[in-house]
Amino acid sequence: MEFTSLARGSLFLSTISLIFSSITISLLSVDLSNMESESKKLVKEMMKLERDAWSDIMMCMPTELARNQ
C-alpha cells in the first residue's frame, strides 16, 4: 500500500516537472524566434546604412578626383 502511494506521488511530481519543462521550452522557443526576427531587422538596417554610405562615397568621388587634377 505504501509503495503504491509513493509511486503515485512520484508519478505526480514527474508529471508536474514535465509540464513545467515543456512550458519552459515553449517560452524559450518563442524568445529565440523573436531574437531571430530582431536580428534580421538589424541586418537589413545595416545593409541599408552600408548602401547609403557607398552612395555618399560615390557621389563625392568625382569631385575629389577633379580637385586633385
BELNORTA-V857461 format. One record per backbone hydrogen bond with DSSP energy under -0.5 kcal/mol. CO is the residue of the C=O (numbers start at 0). NH is the residue of the N-H. If there is no record, write none. Layout:
CO | NH
CO | NH
This chain:
0 | 4
1 | 5
2 | 6
3 | 7
4 | 8
5 | 9
6 | 10
7 | 11
8 | 12
9 | 13
10 | 14
11 | 15
12 | 16
13 | 17
14 | 18
15 | 19
16 | 20
17 | 21
18 | 22
19 | 23
20 | 24
21 | 25
22 | 26
23 | 27
24 | 28
25 | 29
26 | 30
27 | 31
28 | 32
29 | 33
30 | 34
31 | 35
32 | 36
33 | 37
34 | 38
35 | 39
36 | 40
37 | 41
38 | 42
39 | 43
40 | 44
41 | 45
42 | 46
43 | 47
44 | 48
45 | 49
46 | 50
47 | 51
48 | 52
49 | 53
50 | 54
51 | 55
52 | 56
53 | 57
54 | 58
55 | 59
56 | 60
57 | 61
59 | 63
60 | 64
61 | 65
62 | 66
63 | 67
64 | 68
65 | 68
